[in-house]
Amino acid sequence: MKIQKTAVAGTMESSDIMVTIAPNEGNGMEIDLDSTVEKQYGKIIRRTIEETLKELKVHDARVHAVDKGALDCAIQARVKTAAYRASGEQSYQWGGEAK
């Protein structure tokens, strides 16, 4: 999946995460995380974002995530939604690996 434009998913509410994905052509994956639980869960949140994008076959993207204590399932859903919006894809793969 190719990221073509900037897109956002999520809110700044408690227990949610706002994910912004933008193109990063040829520069790989860059993740900027601002989290209320950074010290305890920062590595896990970053890994969840990376794995979700790998599952969607996204290779070049700049991700800015503002976390307010979201669970893994919420992080995955927000990352997928932002990626689909940013890519312009109309065929959604919500379960399992993307084709």
DSSP file (Angstrom, degrees, kcal/mol; ACC not computed):
  #  RESIDUE AA STRUCTURE BP1 BP2  ACC     N-H-->O    O-->H-N    N-H-->O    O-->H-N    TCO  KAPPA ALPHA  PHI   PSI    X-CA   Y-CA   Z-CA
    1    1 A M              0   0    0      0, 0.0     2,-0.5     0, 0.0    58,-0.5   0.000 360.0 360.0 360.0 131.9    0.0    0.0    0.0
    2    2 A K        -     0   0    0     85,-0.2     2,-0.6    56,-0.1    56,-0.1  -0.872 360.0-134.2-104.4 129.2    1.4    3.4   -1.0
    3    3 A I        +     0   0    0     -2,-0.5    84,-0.2    57,-0.5    21,-0.2  -0.714  30.8 170.0 -80.7 119.4    0.7    6.4    1.2
    4    4 A Q        +     0   0    0     82,-2.0     2,-0.3    -2,-0.6    83,-0.2   0.690  57.9   8.1-106.3 -24.5   -0.3    9.2   -1.2
    5    5 A K  S    S-     0   0    0     81,-1.5     2,-0.3    16,-0.1    -1,-0.2  -0.920  85.2 -81.3-149.8 171.5   -1.5   12.0    1.1
    6    6 A T        +     0   0    0     -2,-0.3     2,-0.3    16,-0.1    16,-0.2  -0.629  49.7 173.2 -81.2 136.6   -1.8   13.0    4.7
    7    7 A A  E     -A   21   0A   0     14,-2.3    14,-2.7    -2,-0.3     2,-0.3  -0.981  16.6-151.7-144.7 155.2   -4.7   11.5    6.7
    8    8 A V  E     +A   20   0A   0     -2,-0.3     2,-0.3    12,-0.2    12,-0.2  -0.944  11.0 177.8-129.6 146.5   -5.8   11.3   10.3
    9    9 A A  E     +A   19   0A   0     10,-2.0    10,-3.2    -2,-0.3     2,-0.1  -0.987  46.2  28.5-144.8 142.4   -7.8    8.9   12.4
   10   10 A G        -     0   0    0     -2,-0.3     8,-0.2     8,-0.2     2,-0.2  -0.425  67.2 -99.9 106.5-179.8   -8.7    9.0   16.1
   11   11 A T        -     0   0    0      6,-0.3    55,-0.1    -2,-0.1     5,-0.1  -0.784  22.1-114.9-134.6 176.1   -9.4   11.6   18.7
   12   12 A M  S    S+     0   0    0     -2,-0.2     3,-0.1     5,-0.1     6,-0.1   0.155  74.1 123.7 -99.2  16.4   -7.6   13.2   21.7
   13   13 A E  S >  S-     0   0    0      1,-0.1     3,-1.3     2,-0.1    55,-0.2  -0.324  76.1 -81.2 -74.1 159.4  -10.0   11.7   24.1
   14   14 A S  T 3  S+     0   0    0      1,-0.2    55,-0.2    53,-0.1    -1,-0.1  -0.338 116.9  19.5 -58.8 141.1   -8.9    9.6   27.0
   15   15 A S  T 3  S+     0   0    0     53,-2.8    56,-0.5     1,-0.3    -1,-0.2   0.685 110.8  94.9  68.6  22.4   -8.2    5.9   26.0
   16   16 A D    <   -     0   0    0     -3,-1.3    52,-2.7    52,-0.2    54,-0.5  -0.772  60.8-142.4-129.7 177.3   -7.8    6.8   22.4
   17   17 A I  E     - B   0  67A   0     -2,-0.2     2,-0.6    50,-0.2    -6,-0.3  -0.995   7.1-143.9-143.1 137.9   -5.0    7.7   20.0
   18   18 A M  E     - B   0  66A   0     48,-2.4    48,-2.5    -2,-0.3     2,-0.5  -0.922  21.7-167.3-103.6 120.8   -4.8   10.2   17.1
   19   19 A V  E     -AB   9  65A   0    -10,-3.2   -10,-2.0    -2,-0.6     2,-0.5  -0.931   8.2-171.4-114.4 126.0   -2.7    8.9   14.3
   20   20 A T  E     -AB   8  64A   0     44,-2.7    44,-2.7    -2,-0.5     2,-0.4  -0.975   6.7-170.0-115.5 126.2   -1.5   11.1   11.4
   21   21 A I  E     +AB   7  63A   0    -14,-2.7   -14,-2.3    -2,-0.5    42,-0.2  -0.960   8.3 173.3-119.5 133.8    0.1    9.4    8.4
   22   22 A A  E     - B   0  62A   0     40,-2.4    40,-2.8    -2,-0.4   -16,-0.1  -0.923  39.4 -85.9-133.8 158.6    1.9   11.2    5.6
   23   23 A P  E     + B   0  61A   0      0, 0.0    38,-0.2     0, 0.0   -19,-0.1  -0.294  34.1 178.4 -61.7 149.9    4.0   10.2    2.6
   24   24 A N    >   -     0   0    0     36,-0.6     3,-2.6   -21,-0.2     4,-0.3  -0.315  21.1-156.9-147.3  53.0    7.7    9.6    3.2
   25   25 A E  T 3  S-     0   0    0      1,-0.3    36,-0.0     2,-0.2    35,-0.0  -0.055  71.0 -11.3 -47.6 116.6    8.8    8.6   -0.2
   26   26 A G  T 3  S+     0   0    0      1,-0.1    -1,-0.3     2,-0.0    34,-0.0   0.498 113.1  94.9  75.1   4.9   12.0    6.5   -0.2
   27   27 A N  S <  S-     0   0    0     -3,-2.6    -2,-0.2     1,-0.3    -1,-0.1   0.255  78.6-137.4-112.9  11.7   12.8    7.3    3.5
   28   28 A G        -     0   0    0     -4,-0.3    33,-1.5     2,-0.0     2,-0.5  -0.301  51.3 -21.4  71.5-152.5   11.3    4.3    5.1
   29   29 A M  E     -c   61   0A   0     31,-0.2     2,-0.4    33,-0.1    33,-0.2  -0.833  54.0-178.0-102.5 127.9    9.2    4.4    8.3
   30   30 A E  E     -c   62   0A   0     31,-2.4    33,-3.4    -2,-0.5     2,-0.5  -0.994   5.8-170.1-124.2 125.4    9.4    7.3   10.7
   31   31 A I  E     -c   63   0A   0     -2,-0.4     2,-0.5    31,-0.2    33,-0.2  -0.966   7.2-173.2-122.1 122.4    7.3    7.2   13.9
   32   32 A D  E     -c   64   0A   0     31,-3.2    33,-2.9    -2,-0.5     2,-0.5  -0.964  14.2-168.8-111.5 119.6    6.9   10.2   16.2
   33   33 A L  E     -c   65   0A   0     -2,-0.5     2,-0.5    31,-0.2    33,-0.2  -0.936  18.5-178.6-118.6 130.4    5.1    9.3   19.4
   34   34 A D  E     +c   66   0A   0     31,-2.8    33,-2.6    -2,-0.5     2,-0.4  -0.966  26.1 165.4-121.5 109.9    3.7   11.6   22.1
   35   35 A S  E >   -c   67   0A   0     -2,-0.5     3,-1.1    31,-0.2     4,-0.2  -0.967  47.2-142.9-135.5 142.7    2.1    9.5   24.8
   36   36 A T  T 3  S+     0   0    0     31,-1.4     3,-0.1    -2,-0.4    32,-0.1   0.676 113.0  40.5 -71.3 -16.6    0.9    9.9   28.4
   37   37 A V  T 3> S+     0   0    0     30,-0.1     4,-3.1     1,-0.1     5,-0.4  -0.079  77.1 130.2-120.4  31.9    2.3    6.4   29.1
   38   38 A E  H <> S+     0   0    0     -3,-1.1     4,-2.3     1,-0.2     5,-0.3   0.888  70.6  50.8 -54.4 -47.3    5.5    6.8   27.0
   39   39 A K  H  4 S+     0   0    0      1,-0.2    -1,-0.2    -4,-0.2     4,-0.1   0.879 119.8  34.8 -64.0 -38.0    7.8    5.5   29.7
   40   40 A Q  H  4 S+     0   0    0     -3,-0.3    -2,-0.2     1,-0.1    -1,-0.2   0.882 138.6  11.1 -83.1 -40.1    5.8    2.4   30.5
   41   41 A Y  H  X S+     0   0    0     -4,-3.1     4,-2.7     2,-0.1     5,-0.2   0.308  86.0 111.7-128.2   8.6    4.5    1.5   27.0
   42   42 A G  H  X S+     0   0    0     -4,-2.3     4,-2.4    -5,-0.4     5,-0.2   0.893  83.7  47.5 -54.5 -46.3    6.3    3.6   24.4
   43   43 A K  H  > S+     0   0    0     -5,-0.3     4,-2.3     1,-0.2    -1,-0.2   0.893 113.5  48.5 -63.2 -39.7    8.2    0.6   22.8
   44   44 A I  H  > S+     0   0    0      2,-0.2     4,-2.4     1,-0.2    -2,-0.2   0.902 111.0  49.9 -68.5 -41.2    5.1   -1.5   22.7
   45   45 A I  H  X S+     0   0    0     -4,-2.7     4,-2.3     2,-0.2    -2,-0.2   0.937 112.3  47.4 -63.4 -46.2    3.0    1.3   21.1
   46   46 A R  H  X S+     0   0    0     -4,-2.4     4,-2.7    -5,-0.2    -2,-0.2   0.916 112.1  50.1 -60.1 -43.6    5.7    1.9   18.4
   47   47 A R  H  X S+     0   0    0     -4,-2.3     4,-2.9     1,-0.2     5,-0.2   0.901 109.4  51.2 -63.1 -40.5    6.0   -1.8   17.8
   48   48 A T  H  X S+     0   0    0     -4,-2.4     4,-2.1     2,-0.2    -1,-0.2   0.910 111.6  47.6 -63.0 -42.4    2.2   -2.1   17.4
   49   49 A I  H  X S+     0   0    0     -4,-2.3     4,-2.1     2,-0.2    -2,-0.2   0.945 114.3  46.6 -62.5 -48.6    2.2    0.8   14.9
   50   50 A E  H  X S+     0   0    0     -4,-2.7     4,-2.5     1,-0.2    -2,-0.2   0.928 113.4  47.6 -59.8 -48.2    5.1   -0.7   12.9
   51   51 A E  H  X S+     0   0    0     -4,-2.9     4,-2.2     1,-0.2    -1,-0.2   0.877 110.7  52.0 -64.2 -37.9    3.6   -4.2   12.8
   52   52 A T  H  X S+     0   0    0     -4,-2.1     4,-1.2    -5,-0.2    -1,-0.2   0.914 111.8  46.0 -65.1 -42.3    0.2   -2.9   11.7
   53   53 A L  H  <>S+     0   0    0     -4,-2.1     5,-2.7     2,-0.2     4,-0.2   0.881 111.1  52.3 -68.7 -37.5    1.8   -0.9    8.8
   54   54 A K  H ><5S+     0   0    0     -4,-2.5     3,-1.5     1,-0.2    -2,-0.2   0.902 105.3  55.8 -62.0 -40.4    3.9   -3.9    7.8
   55   55 A E  H 3<5S+     0   0    0     -4,-2.2    43,-1.5     1,-0.3    -1,-0.2   0.844 109.8  45.9 -59.2 -34.2    0.7   -6.0    7.7
   56   56 A L  T 3<5S-     0   0    0     -4,-1.2    -1,-0.3    -5,-0.1    -2,-0.2   0.413 117.1-117.6 -88.0   0.6   -0.7   -3.5    5.3
   57   57 A K  T < 5 +     0   0    0     -3,-1.5     2,-0.5     1,-0.2    -3,-0.2   0.869  58.1 157.4  62.4  40.0    2.5   -3.5    3.3
   58   58 A V      < +     0   0    0     -5,-2.7    -1,-0.2     1,-0.1     3,-0.1  -0.857   9.4 166.1 -93.1 125.3    3.3    0.1    4.0
   59   59 A H        +     0   0    0     -2,-0.5     2,-0.6   -58,-0.5    -1,-0.1   0.746  62.2  42.9-111.2 -34.4    7.0    0.8    3.6
   60   60 A D  S    S+     0   0    0    -31,-0.1   -36,-0.6   -33,-0.1   -57,-0.5  -0.927  74.7 127.3-122.1 107.1    7.4    4.6    3.4
   61   61 A A  E     -Bc  23  29A   0    -33,-1.5   -31,-2.4    -2,-0.6     2,-0.6  -0.987  47.4-139.5-157.6 147.3    5.4    6.7    5.8
   62   62 A R  E     -Bc  22  30A   0    -40,-2.8   -40,-2.4    -2,-0.3     2,-0.5  -0.958  28.8-167.5-106.7 122.6    5.8    9.4    8.4
   63   63 A V  E     -Bc  21  31A   0    -33,-3.4   -31,-3.2    -2,-0.6     2,-0.5  -0.939  13.8-173.5-117.9 130.1    3.6    8.7   11.4
   64   64 A H  E     -Bc  20  32A   0    -44,-2.7   -44,-2.7    -2,-0.5     2,-0.5  -0.988  13.2-175.1-119.5 120.8    2.7   11.1   14.2
   65   65 A A  E     -Bc  19  33A   0    -33,-2.9   -31,-2.8    -2,-0.5     2,-0.6  -0.965  16.3-166.6-122.3 129.8    0.8    9.5   17.0
   66   66 A V  E     -Bc  18  34A   0    -48,-2.5   -48,-2.4    -2,-0.5     2,-0.4  -0.938  21.2-163.7-114.1 106.8   -0.7   11.3   20.1
   67   67 A D  E     -Bc  17  35A   0    -33,-2.6   -31,-1.4    -2,-0.6   -50,-0.2  -0.736  24.8-178.4-100.6 136.6   -1.7    8.6   22.6
   68   68 A K  S    S-     0   0    0    -52,-2.7   -53,-2.8    -2,-0.4   -52,-0.2  -0.158  78.5 -62.8-120.7  36.5   -4.0    9.0   25.5
   69   69 A G  S    S+     0   0    0    -54,-0.2   -52,-0.1   -55,-0.2     2,-0.1   0.796  76.4 175.8  91.6  32.0   -3.7    5.5   26.9
   70   70 A A        -     0   0    0    -54,-0.5   -54,-0.2     1,-0.1    -1,-0.2  -0.382  28.8-120.0 -71.0 146.1   -5.2    3.5   24.0
   71   71 A L    >>  -     0   0    0    -56,-0.5     4,-2.2     1,-0.1     3,-0.5  -0.396  32.2-101.7 -75.5 161.8   -5.3   -0.3   24.0
   72   72 A D  H 3> S+     0   0    0      1,-0.2     4,-2.8     2,-0.2     5,-0.2   0.874 122.2  54.8 -53.2 -42.2   -3.6   -2.2   21.3
   73   73 A C  H 3> S+     0   0    0      1,-0.2     4,-2.1     2,-0.2    -1,-0.2   0.869 109.2  47.6 -64.1 -36.0   -6.8   -2.9   19.4
   74   74 A A  H <> S+     0   0    0     -3,-0.5     4,-2.5     2,-0.2    -1,-0.2   0.893 111.2  51.3 -70.1 -40.0   -7.6    0.8   19.3
   75   75 A I  H  X S+     0   0    0     -4,-2.2     4,-2.6     2,-0.2     5,-0.2   0.940 111.4  47.5 -61.1 -47.6   -4.1    1.6   18.1
   76   76 A Q  H  X S+     0   0    0     -4,-2.8     4,-2.6     1,-0.2     5,-0.2   0.922 112.6  48.8 -60.0 -45.5   -4.4   -1.0   15.3
   77   77 A A  H  X S+     0   0    0     -4,-2.1     4,-2.4    -5,-0.2    -1,-0.2   0.906 113.3  46.5 -63.0 -42.7   -7.8    0.3   14.2
   78   78 A R  H  X S+     0   0    0     -4,-2.5     4,-2.5     2,-0.2     5,-0.2   0.902 113.1  48.8 -68.1 -40.9   -6.6    3.9   14.1
   79   79 A V  H  X S+     0   0    0     -4,-2.6     4,-2.5    -5,-0.2    -2,-0.2   0.933 113.4  47.2 -64.4 -45.5   -3.4    3.1   12.2
   80   80 A K  H  X S+     0   0    0     -4,-2.6     4,-2.7    -5,-0.2     5,-0.2   0.925 112.8  48.8 -61.3 -45.1   -5.3    1.0    9.7
   81   81 A T  H  X S+     0   0    0     -4,-2.4     4,-2.4    -5,-0.2    -2,-0.2   0.935 113.0  46.5 -62.0 -47.1   -8.0    3.7    9.2
   82   82 A A  H  X S+     0   0    0     -4,-2.5     4,-2.6     1,-0.2    -1,-0.2   0.904 113.0  50.7 -61.9 -41.5   -5.4    6.4    8.7
   83   83 A A  H  X S+     0   0    0     -4,-2.5     4,-1.8     2,-0.2     6,-0.3   0.919 110.8  47.6 -64.2 -44.5   -3.4    4.3    6.3
   84   84 A Y  H  X>S+     0   0    0     -4,-2.7     4,-1.4     1,-0.2     5,-0.8   0.917 114.0  47.6 -63.1 -42.5   -6.5    3.4    4.2
   85   85 A R  H  <5S+     0   0    0     -4,-2.4    -2,-0.2    -5,-0.2    -1,-0.2   0.910 113.4  48.1 -62.9 -42.4   -7.5    7.1    4.1
   86   86 A A  H  <5S+     0   0    0     -4,-2.6   -82,-2.0     1,-0.2   -81,-1.5   0.763 114.3  45.9 -71.3 -26.3   -3.9    8.2    3.2
   87   87 A S  H  <5S-     0   0    0     -4,-1.8    -1,-0.2   -84,-0.2    -2,-0.2   0.681 100.4-129.6 -90.7 -18.9   -3.6    5.6    0.4
   88   88 A G  T  <5 +     0   0    0     -4,-1.4    -3,-0.2     1,-0.2    -4,-0.1   0.560  49.7 161.6  78.9   7.4   -7.0    6.2   -1.2
   89   89 A E      < -     0   0    0     -5,-0.8    -1,-0.2    -6,-0.3    -2,-0.1  -0.300  26.4-174.0 -60.5 142.3   -7.6    2.4   -1.1
   90   90 A Q        +     0   0    0      1,-0.1     2,-0.8    -3,-0.1    -1,-0.1   0.498  67.1  78.9-112.7 -12.2  -11.3    1.4   -1.5
   91   91 A S  S    S-     0   0    0     -7,-0.1     2,-0.3     2,-0.0    -1,-0.1  -0.868  72.8-157.0-101.7 106.0  -10.8   -2.3   -0.8
   92   92 A Y        -     0   0    0     -2,-0.8     2,-0.6    -3,-0.1    -2,-0.0  -0.662  15.2-166.0 -93.2 137.5  -10.5   -2.8    2.9
   93   93 A Q        +     0   0    0     -2,-0.3     5,-0.1     1,-0.1    -2,-0.0  -0.881  19.9 161.4-118.2  94.5   -8.7   -5.7    4.6
   94   94 A W        +     0   0    0     -2,-0.6     2,-0.4     1,-0.1    -1,-0.1   0.782  60.7  49.0 -89.6 -27.9   -9.7   -5.6    8.3
   95   95 A G  S    S-     0   0    0      2,-0.1    -1,-0.1     0, 0.0     0, 0.0  -0.921 108.8 -13.0-115.9 139.8   -8.9   -9.2    9.3
   96   96 A G  S    S-     0   0    0     -2,-0.4     2,-0.2     2,-0.0    -3,-0.0  -0.226 105.6 -19.8  74.4-164.3   -5.7  -11.1    8.7
   97   97 A E        -     0   0    0      1,-0.1   -41,-0.1     2,-0.0    -2,-0.1  -0.530  66.6-113.6 -83.9 145.0   -3.0  -10.0    6.2
   98   98 A A              0   0    0    -43,-1.5    -1,-0.1    -2,-0.2   -41,-0.1  -0.421 360.0 360.0 -70.8 149.8   -3.5   -7.6    3.4
   99   99 A K              0   0    0     -2,-0.1    -1,-0.1   -43,-0.0   -43,-0.1   0.417 360.0 360.0 -96.1 360.0   -3.2   -8.9   -0.1
